[in-house]
Amino acid sequence: MLPGSEFIRMPSIFGDIGTEDTVRQLIGVAASDRDFNIRCAALEAIGGFGGPVSFMYLRDVLLNEEDEELRAVAASSLGNVGSPAALRILKKIIDDPNEKSDLVKSRSLSALNILREID
């Protein structure tokens, strides 16, 4: 078993039963863990919480992170937040002519379509 592989499953548990303090802990993991997979898992879990703290962090990752794959995970996770503000950010990414990442645009579009189906 790879080091940290047990932790990768932990954020999804936190996402179901955690508190805002758990979101803040996951933000710390997503922002600084050395393991890329753990960072991605933390981003996914953050999206499961919804709420303003989750939204603001995922929005910031989507708009400011240099790593394309982390931005794509943030886009998918914003879809899980499900707020009107998340819809606006995802649409902004899709419509942005300066957005060069097809992966980020694709994940944003998928998340937006899922949100529209729920709405």
Backbone as CSV, one residue per row, in Angstrom:
resi,resn,N_x,N_y,N_z,CA_x,CA_y,CA_z,C_x,C_y,C_z
1,MET,0.846,-1.178,0.000,0.000,0.000,0.000,0.892,1.241,0.000
2,LEU,0.564,2.223,-0.813,1.350,3.435,-0.913,1.182,4.297,0.335
3,PRO,2.235,5.004,0.739,2.093,5.920,1.874,1.022,6.963,1.571
4,GLY,0.189,7.203,2.528,-0.857,8.203,2.349,-2.118,7.692,1.692
5,SER,-2.103,6.466,1.170,-3.279,5.990,0.448,-4.487,5.845,1.364
6,GLU,-4.261,5.557,2.624,-5.380,5.499,3.569,-5.989,6.887,3.747
7,PHE,-5.142,7.905,3.769,-5.640,9.259,3.959,-6.491,9.720,2.787
8,ILE,-6.216,9.228,1.596,-6.966,9.648,0.418,-8.454,9.361,0.607
9,ARG,-8.788,8.298,1.319,-10.188,7.982,1.568,-10.782,8.848,2.674
10,MET,-9.955,9.399,3.544,-10.441,10.155,4.688,-11.221,11.417,4.312
11,PRO,-10.765,12.229,3.352,-11.519,13.447,3.057,-12.961,13.192,2.652
12,SER,-13.228,12.090,1.954,-14.616,11.836,1.568,-15.465,11.551,2.793
13,ILE,-14.885,10.947,3.804,-15.612,10.739,5.059,-15.853,12.082,5.728
14,PHE,-14.810,12.917,5.813,-14.968,14.235,6.404,-16.030,15.037,5.675
15,GLY,-16.056,14.896,4.346,-17.013,15.644,3.547,-18.448,15.306,3.873
16,ASP,-18.669,14.123,4.377,-20.027,13.724,4.730,-20.404,14.109,6.149
17,ILE,-19.462,14.098,7.073,-19.822,14.278,8.473,-19.111,15.429,9.162
18,GLY,-18.274,16.159,8.447,-17.425,17.155,9.076,-18.118,18.468,9.395
19,THR,-17.341,19.335,9.960,-17.781,20.671,10.318,-16.957,21.685,9.539
20,GLU,-17.252,22.975,9.744,-16.475,24.001,9.066,-15.002,23.924,9.470
21,ASP,-14.731,23.515,10.697,-13.343,23.338,11.127,-12.661,22.258,10.286
22,THR,-13.406,21.214,9.947,-12.857,20.155,9.097,-12.535,20.710,7.714
23,VAL,-13.403,21.581,7.197,-13.137,22.210,5.896,-11.828,22.972,5.961
24,ARG,-11.629,23.718,7.022,-10.386,24.491,7.155,-9.159,23.578,7.236
25,GLN,-9.298,22.445,7.907,-8.194,21.486,7.960,-7.920,20.915,6.570
26,LEU,-8.978,20.603,5.850,-8.813,20.078,4.493,-8.204,21.116,3.562
27,ILE,-8.542,22.372,3.770,-7.938,23.440,2.973,-6.423,23.451,3.192
28,GLY,-6.013,23.270,4.436,-4.580,23.201,4.725,-3.914,22.050,3.979
29,VAL,-4.581,20.906,3.931,-4.054,19.743,3.208,-4.023,20.028,1.708
30,ALA,-5.110,20.557,1.186,-5.191,20.834,-0.254,-4.149,21.856,-0.690
31,ALA,-3.832,22.773,0.187,-2.894,23.840,-0.161,-1.435,23.421,-0.057
32,SER,-1.130,22.429,0.789,0.286,22.241,1.065,0.796,20.806,1.101
33,ASP,-0.058,19.814,0.993,0.452,18.454,1.077,1.382,18.167,-0.098
34,ARG,2.407,17.390,0.150,3.374,17.060,-0.911,2.832,16.034,-1.892
35,ASP,1.838,15.265,-1.469,1.272,14.221,-2.316,0.132,14.800,-3.156
36,PHE,0.311,14.787,-4.459,-0.679,15.358,-5.377,-2.047,14.703,-5.217
37,ASN,-2.084,13.379,-5.057,-3.357,12.674,-4.930,-4.106,13.067,-3.658
38,ILE,-3.367,13.301,-2.608,-4.001,13.744,-1.362,-4.567,15.146,-1.537
39,ARG,-3.843,15.997,-2.229,-4.366,17.350,-2.492,-5.674,17.281,-3.279
40,CYS,-5.710,16.421,-4.290,-6.927,16.263,-5.092,-8.079,15.725,-4.248
41,ALA,-7.797,14.733,-3.418,-8.842,14.167,-2.559,-9.380,15.206,-1.586
42,ALA,-8.500,16.042,-1.069,-8.934,17.104,-0.156,-9.835,18.102,-0.891
43,LEU,-9.483,18.467,-2.120,-10.322,19.377,-2.905,-11.707,18.782,-3.150
44,GLU,-11.750,17.502,-3.459,-13.037,16.843,-3.687,-13.889,16.860,-2.417
45,ALA,-13.261,16.599,-1.289,-13.997,16.591,-0.022,-14.511,17.986,0.326
46,ILE,-13.708,18.992,0.061,-14.120,20.372,0.336,-15.398,20.695,-0.433
47,GLY,-15.487,20.238,-1.663,-16.691,20.473,-2.469,-17.925,19.814,-1.893
48,GLY,-17.754,18.748,-1.153,-18.890,18.057,-0.555,-19.546,18.816,0.583
49,PHE,-18.867,19.803,1.123,-19.417,20.558,2.239,-20.398,21.638,1.816
50,GLY,-20.124,22.287,0.703,-20.911,23.471,0.360,-20.568,24.582,1.334
51,GLY,-21.316,25.637,1.281,-21.083,26.750,2.199,-20.040,27.718,1.685
52,PRO,-19.987,28.874,2.325,-19.119,29.951,1.830,-17.622,29.660,1.923
53,VAL,-17.166,28.980,2.957,-15.735,28.700,3.082,-15.276,27.775,1.965
54,SER,-16.046,26.716,1.719,-15.719,25.791,0.628,-15.739,26.515,-0.708
55,PHE,-16.805,27.277,-0.947,-16.928,27.998,-2.214,-15.739,28.919,-2.444
56,MET,-15.407,29.739,-1.443,-14.334,30.723,-1.627,-12.992,30.055,-1.910
57,TYR,-12.702,28.966,-1.201,-11.425,28.299,-1.431,-11.382,27.668,-2.827
58,LEU,-12.418,26.950,-3.189,-12.432,26.295,-4.507,-12.407,27.327,-5.635
59,ARG,-13.113,28.418,-5.458,-13.079,29.497,-6.454,-11.660,30.018,-6.615
60,ASP,-10.991,30.233,-5.487,-9.625,30.751,-5.553,-8.677,29.772,-6.243
61,VAL,-8.835,28.486,-5.969,-8.000,27.483,-6.640,-8.289,27.499,-8.140
62,LEU,-9.555,27.510,-8.500,-9.933,27.503,-9.916,-9.381,28.719,-10.646
63,LEU,-9.441,29.865,-10.030,-9.036,31.097,-10.707,-7.538,31.391,-10.612
64,ASN,-6.848,30.847,-9.608,-5.468,31.281,-9.363,-4.401,30.192,-9.369
65,GLU,-4.790,28.947,-9.229,-3.802,27.855,-9.170,-3.117,27.709,-10.524
66,GLU,-1.825,27.427,-10.494,-1.077,27.228,-11.732,-1.256,25.822,-12.297
67,ASP,-1.421,24.832,-11.429,-1.531,23.444,-11.876,-2.903,23.187,-12.495
68,GLU,-2.903,22.808,-13.757,-4.137,22.592,-14.510,-5.007,21.496,-13.897
69,GLU,-4.397,20.418,-13.448,-5.181,19.312,-12.893,-5.851,19.698,-11.577
70,LEU,-5.160,20.445,-10.733,-5.779,20.912,-9.491,-6.933,21.866,-9.797
71,ARG,-6.756,22.704,-10.799,-7.836,23.609,-11.203,-9.040,22.815,-11.702
72,ALA,-8.796,21.732,-12.436,-9.884,20.901,-12.949,-10.633,20.226,-11.804
73,VAL,-9.916,19.745,-10.809,-10.569,19.139,-9.642,-11.381,20.202,-8.895
74,ALA,-10.841,21.398,-8.790,-11.583,22.481,-8.134,-12.870,22.799,-8.895
75,ALA,-12.815,22.777,-10.214,-14.024,23.025,-11.019,-15.084,21.967,-10.747
76,SER,-14.675,20.710,-10.761,-15.626,19.628,-10.467,-16.195,19.772,-9.066
77,SER,-15.349,20.119,-8.127,-15.782,20.262,-6.739,-16.720,21.449,-6.554
78,LEU,-16.505,22.504,-7.313,-17.438,23.640,-7.264,-18.826,23.207,-7.703
79,GLY,-18.890,22.285,-8.632,-20.185,21.744,-9.031,-20.894,21.082,-7.875
80,ASN,-20.141,20.476,-6.972,-20.737,19.852,-5.798,-21.213,20.877,-4.778
81,VAL,-20.602,22.053,-4.764,-21.030,23.110,-3.843,-22.461,23.512,-4.180
82,GLY,-22.739,23.638,-5.481,-24.112,23.819,-5.938,-24.755,25.162,-5.691
83,SER,-23.994,26.187,-5.410,-24.589,27.497,-5.147,-24.709,28.309,-6.443
84,PRO,-25.566,29.343,-6.435,-25.639,30.231,-7.605,-24.290,30.882,-7.910
85,ALA,-23.516,31.189,-6.887,-22.195,31.778,-7.107,-21.273,30.784,-7.813
86,ALA,-21.384,29.497,-7.476,-20.588,28.471,-8.155,-20.960,28.399,-9.629
87,LEU,-22.249,28.500,-9.915,-22.703,28.514,-11.314,-22.059,29.664,-12.080
88,ARG,-22.040,30.829,-11.478,-21.463,32.008,-12.144,-19.970,31.840,-12.423
89,ILE,-19.240,31.310,-11.454,-17.796,31.120,-11.644,-17.528,30.094,-12.741
90,LEU,-18.253,28.995,-12.720,-18.066,27.969,-13.750,-18.376,28.531,-15.137
91,LYS,-19.446,29.299,-15.239,-19.801,29.909,-16.523,-18.727,30.900,-16.966
92,LYS,-18.183,31.642,-16.011,-17.121,32.602,-16.320,-15.912,31.888,-16.934
93,ILE,-15.546,30.740,-16.371,-14.401,29.977,-16.899,-14.700,29.490,-18.314
94,ILE,-15.894,28.977,-18.535,-16.266,28.449,-19.857,-16.252,29.549,-20.909
95,ASP,-16.726,30.731,-20.541,-16.835,31.844,-21.487,-15.560,32.664,-21.638
96,ASP,-14.559,32.407,-20.817,-13.335,33.211,-20.814,-12.456,32.867,-22.018
97,PRO,-12.294,33.804,-22.959,-11.461,33.520,-24.135,-9.981,33.367,-23.781
98,ASN,-9.569,33.834,-22.604,-8.178,33.715,-22.182,-7.879,32.411,-21.453
99,GLU,-8.923,31.633,-21.160,-8.706,30.332,-20.500,-8.136,29.362,-21.527
100,LYS,-6.917,28.929,-21.291,-6.217,28.092,-22.264,-6.360,26.596,-22.008
101,SER,-6.826,26.227,-20.833,-6.886,24.813,-20.475,-8.208,24.178,-20.907
102,ASP,-8.114,23.275,-21.869,-9.312,22.534,-22.286,-9.818,21.635,-21.168
103,LEU,-8.899,21.098,-20.368,-9.295,20.244,-19.246,-10.133,21.025,-18.236
104,VAL,-9.692,22.219,-17.900,-10.428,23.044,-16.940,-11.779,23.456,-17.517
105,LYS,-11.803,23.843,-18.778,-13.077,24.208,-19.404,-14.036,23.022,-19.450
106,SER,-13.510,21.856,-19.787,-14.332,20.657,-19.867,-14.924,20.289,-18.503
107,ARG,-14.111,20.318,-17.461,-14.612,20.002,-16.117,-15.605,21.055,-15.648
108,SER,-15.357,22.303,-16.002,-16.293,23.378,-15.636,-17.633,23.161,-16.327
109,LEU,-17.591,22.808,-17.599,-18.820,22.564,-18.350,-19.580,21.368,-17.773
110,SER,-18.878,20.302,-17.456,-19.528,19.126,-16.853,-20.193,19.482,-15.532
111,ALA,-19.484,20.218,-14.690,-20.037,20.619,-13.393,-21.242,21.531,-13.588
112,LEU,-21.149,22.439,-14.535,-22.270,23.348,-14.818,-23.490,22.576,-15.303
113,ASN,-23.291,21.620,-16.177,-24.414,20.817,-16.669,-25.073,20.014,-15.559
114,ILE,-24.262,19.476,-14.662,-24.837,18.733,-13.531,-25.649,19.666,-12.650
115,LEU,-25.135,20.852,-12.395,-25.881,21.826,-11.577,-27.192,22.222,-12.233
116,ARG,-27.160,22.398,-13.537,-28.390,22.775,-14.252,-29.428,21.661,-14.192
117,GLU,-28.999,20.413,-14.231,-29.924,19.287,-14.130,-30.574,19.237,-12.753
118,ILE,-29.842,19.590,-11.745,-30.352,19.573,-10.368,-31.325,20.722,-10.170
119,ASP,-31.023,21.854,-10.750,-31.839,23.066,-10.582,-33.154,22.925,-11.227
